[in-house]
Amino acid sequence: MVERRLPKPRDLAPLMQFKKVDFNASRRRLNAALTIEDLRRIAKRRTPKAAFDYTDGAAEGEFSMHRARQAFEDVQFNPSILRNVAEVDTSTTIFGGPSAQPFGIAPTGFTRLMQTEGETAGASAAGAAGIPFTLSTLGTTSIEDVKKANPHGRNWFQLYVMKQREISYGLVERAAAAGFDTLFFTVDTPVAGARLRDKRNGFSIPPQLSLGTVINAIPRPWWWIDFLTTPPLEFASLSSTGGTVGELLDSAMDPSISFEDLAIIRELFPGKIVVKGVQNVEDAKTLADLGVDGVVLSNHGGRQLDRAPIPFHLLPEVVREVGDDLAVTMDTGIMNGADVVAALAMGAKFTFVGRAYLYGLMAGGRAGVDRTIEILSEQVERTMRLLEVSTVEELEPKHVTQLQRLVPREASTVRTPSRGRPSSAG
């Protein structure tokens, strides 16, 4: 029998301690966010639909984006036991310099449309966390202002080769002059992908008002106040900003870019040259032979060619073929620090987050980006401890099993019909 008695006041006192109330609503929201998905939900509440969907969406049926995320969900970790993980070091070296975490911020376009602090928030948060920040050609903050926001950190520049080559060359020279140490030569955007959410929302640069826009803005006045009371959007690479994002990209990008353009950019930029948007082994081998410093396996976050290869699935084969000759990195689908750890175990030297960073930005500006980095960093460290590895270098393929739902058919089982051959049927 359990003895029953009346509780004594001194026994109740420890149970009656109420949590201290934080009267800062923004800080309270961000502290309550425990995952990137939590930040995404906050971002969706606080951002007009057109701007949120530009970040959240992908091309056409959005299969590439969902398959990339599914690939990380279909990971089985294989932990070791009885290793000393009292101290865990998440730092690494990439493209000739240090990073406190094995992930950096990916280049994103039109970022101040998501939240008015834009790239300034991203660059300053990255600098404070000791990780690299990458500025897009289509960024809404100048190269020089990003340098001011992150004066002592590592700044990288992502380059689109434009139809007007002088614009691209000028951006490369400015990035070099500002001390950006790595340049991403992007190769997966000869034309814009069909981003159907943007078309359905009528999303344009600058934003255009419609009855739907006004109705959607009513519960989100802070976004419009920020947008209308801060300096107008400026794009370093675009002289005209009227039209949808796809129309802007198509007017600016050159589908005729070639290896000759890569050679020219290598001559112009004194730092590391990394090719972003590699999606097969053969191209990776060609780039290794050309002596570039690294590649980013990427399908542009699913925003270009839908049904594109899944970078995480492509990773092991590329590392096997060229991993000794150049740094193989990847993006697309990373929404958790465990995804970062899985990629490293499968051979990636480094990873990049795009949407995860933007969800934090939309959820709370600079503080939201800080929270994104904090969440991912905690998840990286916790996953490493549970795998019982104490450094990034200890992660190996044995720590991960890739469970595949999509298995390619054998080529021999697919018959290709003859073309131009007369039929034998009578």
N, C-alpha and C positions, 0 to 999 in steps of 0.2 A: 504494500500500500504506500502511496505517495503522501507524505506529510503535507497538510494544507495549513497556511497561516496568512494573516493579513500582512500585506507589504508594509515595510517600514519606510518612512520618508527618505532616510539616507540611501535606501536601495533604489528608490524611484528617481533620485536626483540625476544619476548618470544617463537615465533613459529619457529625460525631459529636456535635453539640450537641442535647441532648434538651430537649424542651419542659418548662418549669417546671410542676411538679404543683401544682394548686390543691386544697387539702384541704377547701375549703368546697363541699360537694356541691351546694347550691342555686345558688351563683354559677357553678359549673362547668356545671350544666345550662342555666342561662339564657344564659351566654356562648356555648354551643354552638348555641343557637337562632338561626338566620339569617333565618327568615321567620315570619310569623304562624302558618302551618301547623305549623311546628316547635313553637311555643308551644302550639298546640292539642293536639298529640300528648302533650306533657308534661302538660298539664292533664287529659287523658283518663286518663292513668295514675294521677294523684294525687287525683282527685276521684271520689266515689261516683257511680254511674251515674245516679241520679235527678237529682242536682244538675247533673251535666255535661250531661245531655240537656235539662234545662230551658233551659240557655244555648244549646246547640248546635242544638236543634230548632226547628221552626216549625209552622205550622198544617196540619192535614189531610195532603195529599200532599206538602207542602213545595215545591210548584212555584214559588211566588212567590220564596222564598229562592234556590232554585237558578237560576231565570231571571235574577234580579238579579246574581248572581255571574257567570253566563255572559255577561251583557251586557258586563261589564268585560273578560272574557277575549277577547271578540270585538271588541277594539279594535286598530286599526292606527295606530301613531304615525307622523307625517310630520315628521322632523327637518329643521331648517335646517342650514346649514354656515357655517364661517368666521366665527362670532360669538364674541365674547370672553366666556367663561364662567369666567374665573379666579376671579371672585367671584360667588356666587349668594345672593340674598336670598329666603328662603322666608316672610318675615313678611307679614302682611296686616292690614287693619282690617275689623272686622265688628261690626255692631250698636253702633256708636259707640265702640269700643275696640280695642286692639291684640291680636294673637295672633302668637306667634313662628313658628307653623306654620299652614298652611291647613286644619287639621283640629282638632276638639275631641272631648272625651269625651261620648258620647250618654247620655241618662238610661236607667238600667237598674233594674228592680225586684228586691227580695229579694236584694240583692247580697251580703250577709254570709253567705248560704247557700252561695254559690260558694266563698268563702274568708273567714275570720273578720275580716280587716282591712277588707274591703268598701269602702264609699265613702270612708273615711278614706284608704285607700291611693290611690284614684283621684284624690281632690281634692288631696292633697299632691303626688302625682307630676305632676299637671297644673300646679299652681302652680310647681313647680320647673322645668318645661319651658316655662313662659310661654304655656300654652294654656288655653282655658276648660274648666271642668268643669260638667256639668249633673246636678243631683240630681233623681231621680224622686219623684213623689208617693208611690210605693210603695217608696221607698228604706228601708234599714234603719239609717240614721244620720240624726240630726236635722239640721234646717237649721242650728241654732246650732253643732253639732259639726263640720259641714262647713266652716263659716266659721272655726272654730278650726284645722282641718287645713289650710286654704288662706286665711290671713288677708289676704294682700296680692294674691292672684290674682283672676281673674274667675270668679265663681260664678253659675250660671244655674239656674233652677228650672223643672221640667216639671210642669204642672198637669193633673190629671184633674178634671173637674167631677163631684162626687159627688152622690148622691141627697140626702144631708144637706148642703145648700149651705153651712151655717155652717162645716163642716169645711174646705171648699175656700177660703172667704173668709178663714178664720183662717190657713191656710197661706200665702196670698198676702200677707197683712199681715206675717207673720213673715219671709217671704223679703225683703220690702222693708225691714223693720227691720234685717235682718242685712246689708244692702248688696248683695244679689243684683241685678245690673243688667239682666237679661233674663229674661223669662218665656215659656215655651213653652206655649201653649194647645193641648192635644192633642184632635184631632177624629176620630180613626179607631177609637175604642174604645167604641162605644155598648154593646156586649156583648163578652164574651171570645171570641176565636177558639178553634176546636177543636184544642187542642194534644195530639195523640194520644199522643206519647211520654210526656207527663206522666201521662195516664190509664193507660197500660199499666204505667208504673213505680209507680203509686200515689203519685205525688209530692204531698205536702201540706205545709201550713204550720201548725204546726211539723212537721219530718220524723217520720214514723211508722215504727216498727220492724216488720219482717216477717222471715221466714226468709231471703228473697232479699236484703233490706237487710243483714242481719247477714253473710251469706256474701260479699256485695260489699264490705263494710267491712273484712273480715279483712286484705287486703293494703294497706289505706289507713288505718291506725290514727291517723295524724297528723291527718287531717281531723276525726275524732270527738273526739280529744283537744282540738284547738282549739275545736271547737263546744261541748264540754261544760265547758271551763274558762274561757270568756270570757262576758261579760254576755249574758243572753238577748236574742233578737231582739225589737226593738220597732219598730212601724210608726206613724209620726206620724199617718197617716190612717185606720187601721183599729183599731176597738175589739175586734173578734173576729178571731182568726186560725186558726180550725179549718176544715179543708177543703182541697180542691185549689185551685190557683191560679185556675183558671177559675171555680170556685164563689165564691172571694173577690172576683174582679173583677165577676162578675154581681151579687153582693150589694151592691157599692159603687157601680158605675157607673150613670149615668142615661142611658138611651137617648133621653130627650126633650130633651137639651141643644140650644140653638139660638143664633142670632146675638144674641139678647137677652142670653144668658149671656156671650158675648164682650164685649158692650158694658159689662156690669157689671164684669167683670174689668179691662177697660181703665180704668175709673174708679178701681178700687182700687189698681192697680199703677202707680207713677210712672215705671218704667223702660221699656225696649223691650218691645213685644208681638209675638211671633212665633207664627204658627199652624203647628202640626206635624201632618203626616198628610195633606197636600193631594195629590190623586191625579188631578186633571184640570185642564185649562186654564180652563174656565169658573169654577170655584171660585177659582182664583188671581186671575182678573180681578175677581171680586166682592170679594175681600179687598183687592186693590189700590185699588179704589174706596172701600173703607171706611177706608183709610189705615193699615193695620197696617204694622209696620216690616219684616216679612219673612215668608217661608214656608219650611217644610222639606218638600220633596218626599220622601215616605216611605210605604212600605206596612208600616211597623212591623216591619221586618226579616223580613217574611213571616209574622209571628206572628198576624195577624188574618184578613183575607180572603185565602184562597188563590186563585191565578190573578189576583191584583191587578196593576195596571199596574206596569211596570218604571220606577222613578224615573229611572234614567240615560237611558232612551229618551225619557221625557217631558220631560226637562230642556230641550233646545233650543227646543221650541215654547213652553214656559212663559216662558223667558228672552226669547224674541222678543216675546211679548205683554205682559209686565209687568216685564221686567228693568230698565227705566228708572224704575219707580215704587216698587219695593221690592226688598229683598235676597232672591234666590232661592238657597236652600241645599238640601242633600240628604243622606240617609243610605241605608242598605240595600245590602248586597253588597260594601262596601269592605273588602278584606283585604290591600291592598298600597298602598304609597305611589304606585305608578303609577296605581292607580285614582283616587286623590285628584287627581293631575295631569290625568288624562283628564276628570274632572268639572269642574275649573276651566277647562280649555280649551273645554269645551262651554257655559260661561257661569255655572257655579255660583260664588257668592261665597265659599262655605265648605262644609266637609263634616264628617260626624260618624262616629265609630267606636263600635260597641257590643260586638259579640261579640269583636272583636279585643282590646279592652281587657279583657274578662272572661277570655279565654284567658290573657292575661298574668297577671291576678290569680290565677287558679287555679294557674298554673304556679309562682308564686313570691311572692305577696303584693305589697307595695309595690315590691320590686325587679323583680318580673315586669311590673308596669305600666310602670315605668321602661324596661324592655327593649322592651315594645311600642312606646312612643313613640319610642325610639331607632331601632328597626327601620324604622318608618314614615317617620321624619324622614330617615334615610339614603336610603331608596328615593325619597322626594320629591325630594331634592336631586340624587341621581344621575340620575333621569329628566329633570329640568330641564336638567342639564348635557348629557345626550346629545341632548335636543331642541334644545340650544343657545339656551336662554332664561335670562336672568339674574335675572328677577323674576317674581312671580306675575302681575303685570299684563300681561306680554308673552304669556302663554298665550292662544291664539285657536283658534276652530274649525278653522282650517286645519291645526293640529297633530294633529288626530284624525280618523280615519274610523271611524264606527260600522258594523261589519259585523253585519248582522242575520240571524239564523236564523229568527226568527218574524216573518213579514210579514203584516199584516192583509189579509184578503180584501176586495176592493172591495165596497162596499155594494150596488152594482147587480147583483152576481152572486148575491145571496142573496134568494130569494123568500120573502115572508112570507105564509103561508096566510091566507085570509080567515076571519073568525070570525063565526058567527051567520048566514052566508049559505047558503041552501039549495043543495044539490048539483044540478048540471045533468045528472048521470048518470042514465040511465033504467034 
